[in-house]
Amino acid sequence: MAKKIRILVVDDEPAVREAMTDWLREDGYEVAAAASGFEAVEKVEEQDWNIMLLDLKMPGMDGIETMKQVKERSPEIEIIMVTAFATVDTAVEAMRQGAFDYLVKPVEPEELDLQIKKILSHQNLVLENLLLKQKLEEEFEDEIVGKSEAMQHVYEFITQVAATDSTVLITGESGTGKELVARAIHANSPRAYMPLITVSCGALPDTLLESELFGFEKGAFTGADYMKKGRFELADGGTLFLDEIGEISPKTQVDLLRALQNKEIARLGAKETIKVDVRIIAATNRDLKKAIAEGKFRQDLYYRLNVLHVDIPPLRERREDIPLLAEHFIRHLSTEMNMQRKRISNSAHKQLMEYNWPGNVRELANVIERAMVIGKGPEIRPQDLPFSTPEARAEQTPRSLKDLERAHIQKTLEENDYNISRTARDLEIDRQTLYNKMEKYGLKRND
């Protein structure tokens, strides 16, 4: 055994103590015995134990009182109560007060072995879950970077809302890290061990989005050759993250509102409804209040989604975080690409701090990756940055929001070789919106 499991046998009958300690030693456990509750408490104070086999009826201090005192000193010990036939009800009561299980005398080796293995399996699961929780917390603590006052408010929000089941609405410009915040809330919640299911609402046509959310029965429509569970069902017990919620159609808004109100869904083509236990986190880069005023978004759905709200600040409003983020991306990219870690020269740092960052954190990540790949030498220099040419620097003078948006869309299109789906996903808008903006700004491929 990789780790020695330590078991304490507590019984006032010498024959019982000897029999159980012999069986357990043969199985490879480290075992000791105590003849009374008082002695058991002393041994617990002297060293740590994983498991205790505790006789219920003992003179002086019985098993119930011994268990209370042991648990006060070492709450992590799992206790198996050992009792005679006449006191089974008392043993069950002991379980209610903290015992893991009970065994009835005379105890058989096979029964004892089974109980020990059940406890070890339980303890391993608890440890694995604890390690997973720590890993998740470390992962998202590392991913969400920033020391600015604005980001401190975001961290505080995550801490406050994670333990609740309330619906969360995350707003902010494209590229600010809304999905990271959603994942951090889930990772620090009681639902962390259940799935986090993400739906990019703006990337799917209305009919496909409906079937993705709610699933469908076999034969529900042409091509439905099998039953498919929707994202609501897949997220049961966990969290459903609805990204780009501002892009959904009026019909889907009605269906979603009904699902949130009733906490149940119906697959397409089904007659029966299905209860679902899902926490909703939604995100958008749109002004939903403006969309409500324009008749494009339901007010009642907005109120359902906007129970808890956080707005993620754009990068230009937290410039003190730019050096931290840049170093964060350099560190990760150096590992991922197996490259020497680079420094940022003073002149390049100045340009990073002065740039407007219309694409926010996502744009900064892309800029650093590009500089790591094309740059030569141990430093990232101004010429390694995409806005280092005189023409590009001239574009950094104050411009209208339309100019900034046009430049950002064109840059993203070029980065994705004018692939509409990938560009729309990176911009966090739907394809139709991207087509409209390309037409508005006269953007097209020049080949």
FIPAGU-410116 format. One record per residue (C-alpha): residue number from 1; x, y, z. Coordinates in steps of 0.02 Angstrom, whole numbers, plus 50000, padded with zeros to 5 digits. Example, Ala and Ser with C-alpha at 12.3 -4.5 7.8 and 13.67 -1.06 7.14 Angstrom:
BEGIN
+-----+-------+-------+-------+
| num |     X |     Y |     Z |
+-----+-------+-------+-------+
|   1 | 50615 | 49775 | 50390 |
|   2 | 50684 | 49947 | 50357 |
+-----+-------+-------+-------+
***
This chain:
BEGIN
+-----+-------+-------+-------+
| num |     X |     Y |     Z |
+-----+-------+-------+-------+
|   1 | 50000 | 50000 | 50000 |
|   2 | 50071 | 50169 | 49950 |
|   3 | 50009 | 50253 | 50108 |
|   4 | 49991 | 50163 | 50274 |
|   5 | 49812 | 50167 | 50336 |
|   6 | 49804 | 50182 | 50525 |
|   7 | 49657 | 50098 | 50616 |
|   8 | 49615 | 50103 | 50802 |
|   9 | 49511 | 49960 | 50875 |
|  10 | 49416 | 50010 | 51033 |
|  11 | 49329 | 49870 | 51132 |
|  12 | 49325 | 49816 | 51314 |
|  13 | 49325 | 49631 | 51267 |
|  14 | 49506 | 49568 | 51243 |
|  15 | 49454 | 49428 | 51124 |
|  16 | 49363 | 49549 | 51008 |
|  17 | 49509 | 49672 | 51009 |
|  18 | 49634 | 49535 | 50970 |
|  19 | 49531 | 49457 | 50830 |
|  20 | 49500 | 49621 | 50738 |
|  21 | 49677 | 49686 | 50756 |
|  22 | 49746 | 49521 | 50688 |
|  23 | 49630 | 49525 | 50536 |
|  24 | 49674 | 49706 | 50498 |
|  25 | 49862 | 49679 | 50515 |
|  26 | 49852 | 49532 | 50395 |
|  27 | 49772 | 49651 | 50269 |
|  28 | 49920 | 49769 | 50284 |
|  29 | 49848 | 49905 | 50394 |
|  30 | 49938 | 49988 | 50540 |
|  31 | 49831 | 49942 | 50690 |
|  32 | 49825 | 49982 | 50876 |
|  33 | 49696 | 49940 | 51010 |
|  34 | 49615 | 50028 | 51158 |
|  35 | 49518 | 49943 | 51299 |
|  36 | 49408 | 50092 | 51343 |
|  37 | 49340 | 50257 | 51279 |
|  38 | 49460 | 50352 | 51391 |
|  39 | 49609 | 50260 | 51317 |
|  40 | 49543 | 50289 | 51141 |
|  41 | 49533 | 50477 | 51169 |
|  42 | 49712 | 50478 | 51235 |
|  43 | 49775 | 50386 | 51081 |
|  44 | 49684 | 50508 | 50967 |
|  45 | 49769 | 50652 | 51057 |
|  46 | 49939 | 50569 | 51035 |
|  47 | 49933 | 50534 | 50847 |
|  48 | 49824 | 50535 | 50691 |
|  49 | 49708 | 50393 | 50640 |
|  50 | 49610 | 50361 | 50480 |
|  51 | 49478 | 50242 | 50547 |
|  52 | 49412 | 50189 | 50717 |
|  53 | 49315 | 50030 | 50757 |
|  54 | 49217 | 50078 | 50913 |
|  55 | 49117 | 49966 | 51028 |
|  56 | 48950 | 50043 | 51073 |
|  57 | 48929 | 49969 | 51249 |
|  58 | 49080 | 49995 | 51360 |
|  59 | 49095 | 50031 | 51547 |
|  60 | 49145 | 50204 | 51604 |
|  61 | 49121 | 50297 | 51438 |
|  62 | 49009 | 50219 | 51306 |
|  63 | 49035 | 50226 | 51117 |
|  64 | 48922 | 50376 | 51088 |
|  65 | 49015 | 50487 | 51212 |
|  66 | 49183 | 50421 | 51151 |
|  67 | 49136 | 50465 | 50971 |
|  68 | 49088 | 50642 | 51021 |
|  69 | 49253 | 50671 | 51109 |
|  70 | 49354 | 50591 | 50968 |
|  71 | 49266 | 50696 | 50835 |
|  72 | 49301 | 50854 | 50934 |
|  73 | 49486 | 50815 | 50929 |
|  74 | 49497 | 50739 | 50755 |
|  75 | 49343 | 50771 | 50646 |
|  76 | 49418 | 50681 | 50495 |
|  77 | 49420 | 50508 | 50579 |
|  78 | 49288 | 50391 | 50508 |
|  79 | 49206 | 50285 | 50644 |
|  80 | 49125 | 50115 | 50624 |
|  81 | 49014 | 50076 | 50773 |
|  82 | 49015 | 49895 | 50830 |
|  83 | 48861 | 49833 | 50924 |
|  84 | 48762 | 49680 | 50979 |
|  85 | 48594 | 49630 | 50903 |
|  86 | 48494 | 49707 | 51045 |
|  87 | 48563 | 49881 | 51013 |
|  88 | 48549 | 49902 | 50824 |
|  89 | 48431 | 50050 | 50842 |
|  90 | 48559 | 50138 | 50951 |
|  91 | 48693 | 50106 | 50820 |
|  92 | 48584 | 50184 | 50687 |
|  93 | 48563 | 50336 | 50799 |
|  94 | 48752 | 50340 | 50817 |
|  95 | 48766 | 50352 | 50628 |
|  96 | 48652 | 50503 | 50632 |
|  97 | 48773 | 50583 | 50754 |
|  98 | 48926 | 50555 | 50646 |
|  99 | 48971 | 50370 | 50632 |
| 100 | 49009 | 50312 | 50454 |
| 101 | 48920 | 50145 | 50477 |
| 102 | 48897 | 50003 | 50601 |
| 103 | 48935 | 49817 | 50615 |
| 104 | 48840 | 49689 | 50717 |
| 105 | 48933 | 49567 | 50830 |
| 106 | 49000 | 49439 | 50800 |
| 107 | 49095 | 49531 | 50664 |
| 108 | 49149 | 49428 | 50514 |
| 109 | 49316 | 49466 | 50427 |
| 110 | 49230 | 49487 | 50259 |
| 111 | 49108 | 49615 | 50329 |
| 112 | 49248 | 49711 | 50413 |
| 113 | 49351 | 49712 | 50253 |
| 114 | 49203 | 49776 | 50153 |
| 115 | 49171 | 49919 | 50275 |
| 116 | 49354 | 49971 | 50277 |
| 117 | 49359 | 49975 | 50087 |
| 118 | 49199 | 50079 | 50082 |
| 119 | 49278 | 50206 | 50198 |
| 120 | 49441 | 50213 | 50101 |
| 121 | 49345 | 50236 | 49938 |
| 122 | 49245 | 50377 | 50017 |
| 123 | 49401 | 50462 | 50086 |
| 124 | 49488 | 50449 | 49917 |
| 125 | 49337 | 50529 | 49832 |
| 126 | 49334 | 50671 | 49958 |
| 127 | 49521 | 50699 | 49932 |
| 128 | 49504 | 50695 | 49742 |
| 129 | 49362 | 50821 | 49748 |
| 130 | 49463 | 50934 | 49863 |
| 131 | 49613 | 50927 | 49747 |
| 132 | 49501 | 50960 | 49597 |
| 133 | 49423 | 51109 | 49684 |
| 134 | 49595 | 51178 | 49726 |
| 135 | 49653 | 51151 | 49548 |
| 136 | 49501 | 51241 | 49478 |
| 137 | 49523 | 51386 | 49598 |
| 138 | 49709 | 51400 | 49555 |
| 139 | 49672 | 51389 | 49369 |
| 140 | 49548 | 51531 | 49367 |
| 141 | 49644 | 51635 | 49492 |
| 142 | 49788 | 51624 | 49368 |
| 143 | 49680 | 51655 | 49214 |
| 144 | 49590 | 51811 | 49275 |
| 145 | 49732 | 51933 | 49292 |
| 146 | 49729 | 52110 | 49359 |
| 147 | 49760 | 52215 | 49514 |
| 148 | 49662 | 52370 | 49462 |
| 149 | 49521 | 52432 | 49571 |
| 150 | 49397 | 52385 | 49434 |
| 151 | 49457 | 52205 | 49433 |
| 152 | 49455 | 52197 | 49622 |
| 153 | 49268 | 52229 | 49611 |
| 154 | 49254 | 52085 | 49488 |
| 155 | 49349 | 51967 | 49605 |
| 156 | 49238 | 52020 | 49749 |
| 157 | 49084 | 51988 | 49644 |
| 158 | 49142 | 51812 | 49598 |
| 159 | 49175 | 51772 | 49781 |
| 160 | 49005 | 51837 | 49836 |
| 161 | 48896 | 51753 | 49705 |
| 162 | 48987 | 51587 | 49678 |
| 163 | 48908 | 51503 | 49829 |
| 164 | 48731 | 51551 | 49775 |
| 165 | 48619 | 51475 | 49643 |
| 166 | 48559 | 51643 | 49578 |
| 167 | 48560 | 51685 | 49393 |
| 168 | 48704 | 51796 | 49339 |
| 169 | 48715 | 51919 | 49195 |
| 170 | 48890 | 51967 | 49137 |
| 171 | 48907 | 52117 | 49023 |
| 172 | 49057 | 52195 | 48939 |
| 173 | 49139 | 52227 | 48772 |
| 174 | 49202 | 52087 | 48662 |
| 175 | 49366 | 52014 | 48722 |
| 176 | 49353 | 52072 | 48903 |
| 177 | 49346 | 51895 | 48974 |
| 178 | 49162 | 51867 | 49011 |
| 179 | 49175 | 51679 | 48987 |
| 180 | 49323 | 51669 | 49107 |
| 181 | 49218 | 51754 | 49240 |
| 182 | 49075 | 51631 | 49208 |
| 183 | 49194 | 51483 | 49223 |
| 184 | 49269 | 51554 | 49383 |
| 185 | 49097 | 51573 | 49462 |
| 186 | 49056 | 51393 | 49418 |
| 187 | 49225 | 51328 | 49476 |
| 188 | 49204 | 51406 | 49647 |
| 189 | 49023 | 51354 | 49669 |
| 190 | 48946 | 51199 | 49750 |
| 191 | 48909 | 51143 | 49571 |
| 192 | 49095 | 51138 | 49526 |
| 193 | 49098 | 50948 | 49512 |
| 194 | 48951 | 50948 | 49391 |
| 195 | 48961 | 51005 | 49209 |
| 196 | 48980 | 51182 | 49145 |
| 197 | 48896 | 51183 | 48975 |
| 198 | 48924 | 51330 | 48858 |
| 199 | 48809 | 51386 | 48717 |
| 200 | 48864 | 51523 | 48597 |
| 201 | 48691 | 51589 | 48556 |
| 202 | 48748 | 51707 | 48419 |
| 203 | 48843 | 51574 | 48322 |
| 204 | 48690 | 51464 | 48286 |
| 205 | 48537 | 51492 | 48176 |
| 206 | 48374 | 51504 | 48272 |
| 207 | 48308 | 51330 | 48231 |
| 208 | 48473 | 51247 | 48271 |
| 209 | 48491 | 51346 | 48433 |
| 210 | 48321 | 51284 | 48491 |
| 211 | 48368 | 51102 | 48466 |
| 212 | 48538 | 51131 | 48546 |
| 213 | 48459 | 51206 | 48701 |
| 214 | 48313 | 51088 | 48725 |
| 215 | 48358 | 50932 | 48625 |
| 216 | 48239 | 50833 | 48514 |
| 217 | 48151 | 50667 | 48501 |
| 218 | 48180 | 50544 | 48360 |
| 219 | 48070 | 50595 | 48213 |
| 220 | 48038 | 50771 | 48279 |
| 221 | 48091 | 50842 | 48111 |
| 222 | 48171 | 50787 | 47949 |
| 223 | 48343 | 50719 | 47989 |
| 224 | 48305 | 50684 | 48173 |
| 225 | 48355 | 50501 | 48161 |
| 226 | 48392 | 50484 | 48347 |
| 227 | 48348 | 50562 | 48514 |
| 228 | 48466 | 50700 | 48569 |
| 229 | 48479 | 50781 | 48739 |
| 230 | 48489 | 50971 | 48741 |
| 231 | 48613 | 51079 | 48834 |
| 232 | 48490 | 51106 | 48976 |
| 233 | 48484 | 50918 | 49010 |
| 234 | 48672 | 50900 | 48990 |
| 235 | 48698 | 51038 | 49118 |
| 236 | 48578 | 50961 | 49245 |
| 237 | 48652 | 50984 | 49418 |
| 238 | 48781 | 51105 | 49349 |
| 239 | 48788 | 51272 | 49259 |
| 240 | 48728 | 51327 | 49086 |
| 241 | 48826 | 51474 | 49014 |
| 242 | 48726 | 51566 | 48881 |
| 243 | 48851 | 51673 | 48787 |
| 244 | 48792 | 51812 | 48670 |
| 245 | 48619 | 51805 | 48748 |
| 246 | 48573 | 51968 | 48663 |
| 247 | 48573 | 51882 | 48493 |
| 248 | 48430 | 51759 | 48521 |
| 249 | 48268 | 51775 | 48424 |
| 250 | 48099 | 51825 | 48500 |
| 251 | 48037 | 51645 | 48490 |
| 252 | 48190 | 51575 | 48579 |
| 253 | 48172 | 51712 | 48709 |
| 254 | 47995 | 51648 | 48747 |
| 255 | 48055 | 51467 | 48759 |
| 256 | 48201 | 51516 | 48869 |
| 257 | 48091 | 51620 | 48984 |
| 258 | 47973 | 51472 | 49006 |
| 259 | 48118 | 51357 | 49048 |
| 260 | 48185 | 51478 | 49178 |
| 261 | 48015 | 51507 | 49257 |
| 262 | 47961 | 51324 | 49266 |
| 263 | 48133 | 51245 | 49285 |
| 264 | 48083 | 51117 | 49156 |
| 265 | 48105 | 51094 | 48969 |
| 266 | 48025 | 50993 | 48831 |
| 267 | 48126 | 50915 | 48691 |
| 268 | 48068 | 50958 | 48517 |
| 269 | 47934 | 50833 | 48468 |
| 270 | 47906 | 50775 | 48648 |
| 271 | 47741 | 50775 | 48742 |
| 272 | 47816 | 50764 | 48915 |
| 273 | 47920 | 50896 | 49005 |
| 274 | 48083 | 50862 | 49097 |
| 275 | 48132 | 50943 | 49261 |
| 276 | 48307 | 51018 | 49260 |
| 277 | 48415 | 51085 | 49400 |
| 278 | 48525 | 51211 | 49312 |
| 279 | 48608 | 51374 | 49362 |
| 280 | 48605 | 51503 | 49222 |
| 281 | 48747 | 51622 | 49185 |
| 282 | 48719 | 51734 | 49034 |
| 283 | 48836 | 51856 | 48947 |
| 284 | 48819 | 51990 | 48816 |
| 285 | 48914 | 52134 | 48739 |
| 286 | 48749 | 52219 | 48694 |
| 287 | 48651 | 52351 | 48788 |
| 288 | 48499 | 52247 | 48834 |
| 289 | 48403 | 52396 | 48903 |
| 290 | 48421 | 52480 | 48734 |
| 291 | 48367 | 52318 | 48649 |
| 292 | 48213 | 52314 | 48762 |
| 293 | 48170 | 52494 | 48714 |
| 294 | 48187 | 52445 | 48530 |
| 295 | 48073 | 52294 | 48553 |
| 296 | 48214 | 52170 | 48517 |
| 297 | 48228 | 52092 | 48690 |
| 298 | 48094 | 52041 | 48813 |
| 299 | 48091 | 52141 | 48973 |
| 300 | 48027 | 51994 | 49077 |
| 301 | 48172 | 51885 | 49015 |
| 302 | 48293 | 52024 | 49057 |
| 303 | 48232 | 52029 | 49236 |
| 304 | 48249 | 51840 | 49248 |
| 305 | 48429 | 51849 | 49188 |
| 306 | 48482 | 52007 | 49279 |
| 307 | 48466 | 51942 | 49458 |
| 308 | 48652 | 51969 | 49490 |
| 309 | 48749 | 52080 | 49371 |
| 310 | 48932 | 52118 | 49341 |
| 311 | 49007 | 52227 | 49205 |
| 312 | 49183 | 52181 | 49150 |
| 313 | 49285 | 52339 | 49118 |
| 314 | 49371 | 52364 | 48950 |
| 315 | 49560 | 52357 | 48949 |
| 316 | 49579 | 52543 | 48911 |
| 317 | 49494 | 52579 | 49079 |
| 318 | 49617 | 52472 | 49177 |
| 319 | 49782 | 52510 | 49093 |
| 320 | 49880 | 52468 | 49251 |
| 321 | 49836 | 52285 | 49216 |
| 322 | 49917 | 52285 | 49044 |
| 323 | 50094 | 52242 | 49105 |
| 324 | 50026 | 52102 | 49216 |
| 325 | 49924 | 52030 | 49073 |
| 326 | 50068 | 52043 | 48950 |
| 327 | 50185 | 51951 | 49070 |
| 328 | 50049 | 51822 | 49101 |
| 329 | 50032 | 51786 | 48914 |
| 330 | 50221 | 51781 | 48890 |
| 331 | 50239 | 51655 | 49031 |
| 332 | 50103 | 51541 | 48964 |
| 333 | 50155 | 51555 | 48782 |
| 334 | 50337 | 51519 | 48824 |
| 335 | 50281 | 51355 | 48901 |
| 336 | 50156 | 51309 | 48767 |
| 337 | 50271 | 51348 | 48621 |
| 338 | 50430 | 51288 | 48708 |
| 339 | 50512 | 51457 | 48680 |
| 340 | 50631 | 51561 | 48782 |
| 341 | 50538 | 51683 | 48892 |
| 342 | 50554 | 51859 | 48823 |
| 343 | 50563 | 52030 | 48904 |
| 344 | 50464 | 52181 | 48846 |
| 345 | 50575 | 52327 | 48798 |
| 346 | 50537 | 52498 | 48872 |
| 347 | 50484 | 52569 | 48704 |
| 348 | 50370 | 52421 | 48668 |
| 349 | 50297 | 52435 | 48843 |
| 350 | 50259 | 52619 | 48809 |
| 351 | 50164 | 52574 | 48651 |
| 352 | 50066 | 52438 | 48739 |
| 353 | 50014 | 52562 | 48872 |
| 354 | 49964 | 52697 | 48747 |
| 355 | 49864 | 52589 | 48628 |
| 356 | 49673 | 52597 | 48639 |
| 357 | 49643 | 52407 | 48636 |
| 358 | 49474 | 52399 | 48548 |
| 359 | 49487 | 52209 | 48556 |
| 360 | 49526 | 52213 | 48742 |
| 361 | 49616 | 52068 | 48829 |
| 362 | 49590 | 51950 | 48682 |
| 363 | 49678 | 52073 | 48567 |
| 364 | 49822 | 52092 | 48690 |
| 365 | 49842 | 51902 | 48696 |
| 366 | 49850 | 51896 | 48506 |
| 367 | 49974 | 52040 | 48499 |
| 368 | 50091 | 51956 | 48624 |
| 369 | 50079 | 51789 | 48534 |
| 370 | 50121 | 51872 | 48368 |
| 371 | 50269 | 51963 | 48447 |
| 372 | 50333 | 51800 | 48524 |
| 373 | 50327 | 51713 | 48355 |
| 374 | 50396 | 51845 | 48237 |
| 375 | 50512 | 51937 | 48357 |
| 376 | 50698 | 51904 | 48358 |
| 377 | 50807 | 51909 | 48511 |
| 378 | 50766 | 51905 | 48696 |
| 379 | 50656 | 52062 | 48693 |
| 380 | 50488 | 52109 | 48620 |
| 381 | 50524 | 52270 | 48525 |
| 382 | 50410 | 52401 | 48445 |
| 383 | 50436 | 52326 | 48272 |
| 384 | 50366 | 52161 | 48338 |
| 385 | 50199 | 52244 | 48376 |
| 386 | 50065 | 52256 | 48240 |
| 387 | 50039 | 52442 | 48273 |
| 388 | 50223 | 52493 | 48265 |
| 389 | 50228 | 52566 | 48089 |
| 390 | 50209 | 52755 | 48066 |
| 391 | 50040 | 52726 | 47982 |
| 392 | 49978 | 52618 | 48123 |
| 393 | 50043 | 52738 | 48255 |
| 394 | 49946 | 52878 | 48169 |
| 395 | 49789 | 52772 | 48190 |
| 396 | 49814 | 52776 | 48378 |
| 397 | 49763 | 52959 | 48385 |
| 398 | 49587 | 52984 | 48454 |
| 399 | 49460 | 52912 | 48335 |
| 400 | 49272 | 52888 | 48335 |
| 401 | 49199 | 52726 | 48400 |
| 402 | 49147 | 52682 | 48222 |
| 403 | 49327 | 52699 | 48163 |
| 404 | 49388 | 52590 | 48304 |
| 405 | 49255 | 52458 | 48269 |
| 406 | 49293 | 52455 | 48083 |
| 407 | 49480 | 52434 | 48115 |
| 408 | 49450 | 52295 | 48241 |
| 409 | 49332 | 52199 | 48126 |
| 410 | 49450 | 52215 | 47979 |
| 411 | 49597 | 52155 | 48084 |
| 412 | 49498 | 52005 | 48149 |
| 413 | 49441 | 51961 | 47973 |
| 414 | 49620 | 51963 | 47912 |
| 415 | 49679 | 51857 | 48058 |
| 416 | 49547 | 51727 | 48015 |
| 417 | 49580 | 51735 | 47827 |
| 418 | 49404 | 51808 | 47806 |
| 419 | 49323 | 51651 | 47875 |
| 420 | 49153 | 51721 | 47928 |
| 421 | 49111 | 51590 | 48061 |
| 422 | 49279 | 51603 | 48149 |
| 423 | 49280 | 51793 | 48138 |
| 424 | 49103 | 51805 | 48209 |
| 425 | 49151 | 51689 | 48352 |
| 426 | 49308 | 51790 | 48393 |
| 427 | 49208 | 51952 | 48388 |
| 428 | 49070 | 51873 | 48493 |
| 429 | 48934 | 51920 | 48369 |
| 430 | 48824 | 51816 | 48254 |
| 431 | 48863 | 51795 | 48070 |
| 432 | 48719 | 51903 | 48009 |
| 433 | 48778 | 52046 | 48119 |
| 434 | 48954 | 52025 | 48048 |
| 435 | 48886 | 52029 | 47869 |
| 436 | 48790 | 52189 | 47910 |
| 437 | 48944 | 52273 | 47984 |
| 438 | 49053 | 52220 | 47836 |
| 439 | 48927 | 52298 | 47718 |
| 440 | 48914 | 52453 | 47827 |
| 441 | 49103 | 52480 | 47831 |
| 442 | 49138 | 52420 | 47653 |
| 443 | 49246 | 52275 | 47711 |
| 444 | 49283 | 52140 | 47586 |
| 445 | 49424 | 52028 | 47536 |
| 446 | 49545 | 52104 | 47412 |
| 447 | 49606 | 51956 | 47311 |
+-----+-------+-------+-------+
***
